[in-house]
């Protein structure tokens, strides 16, 4: 756990594997931060409750859930790969200017601030996932690249908005009720995309 009022850096110099445990960012002052000093991974969960988690240009891979209920997450320019779930319920999440890859569910509740940082969000993986975003959610570029028959289900009455490019590479998109993906930029479709409405 990162706590207190001083800035802290988490560095696994020479590490060849992921950190095996949960990481909690709970800084008592918003202007203090925890920085990742080397391209890191976490085999479990990351929870940002206050303060700042600054990736400092490094890559981040999370096998579990990245949750944010407060504070600031600064994705900078490195690749972010979250295998299980991204859960935003508060604070300010500034994504990477590169690619944020989500293999699992995407949940948004309350009113967190999301800054796309001109990056891309990609839904990938071989299991079905849900995007439940509390009405509407705006990305820059959005890519659907699920394996085989795996799908991204947009929750009922929710709309995912892509202001940049929308890429349907592979997999299925499932919408229910009035849910939708709203493409405001160029749309590119793969040969294996399937769309289902329930």
CORHULIN-V779404 format. One record per helix or strand of 2 or more residues. SS is the DSSP state (H for helix, E for strand). FROM is the first residue (numbers start at 1). TO is the last residue. If there is no record, write none. Layout:
ss=SS from=FROM to=TO
ss=SS from=FROM to=TO
This chain:
ss=E from=2 to=4
ss=E from=8 to=10
ss=E from=23 to=27
ss=E from=33 to=36
ss=E from=40 to=42
ss=E from=46 to=50
ss=E from=52 to=54
ss=E from=60 to=62
ss=E from=65 to=68
ss=E from=72 to=74
ss=E from=80 to=82
ss=E from=85 to=88
ss=E from=92 to=94
ss=E from=99 to=102
ss=E from=105 to=108
ss=E from=113 to=115
ss=E from=120 to=125
ss=E from=129 to=132
ss=E from=136 to=139
ss=E from=141 to=146
ss=E from=151 to=154
ss=E from=159 to=162
ss=E from=166 to=175
ss=E from=180 to=183
ss=E from=187 to=197
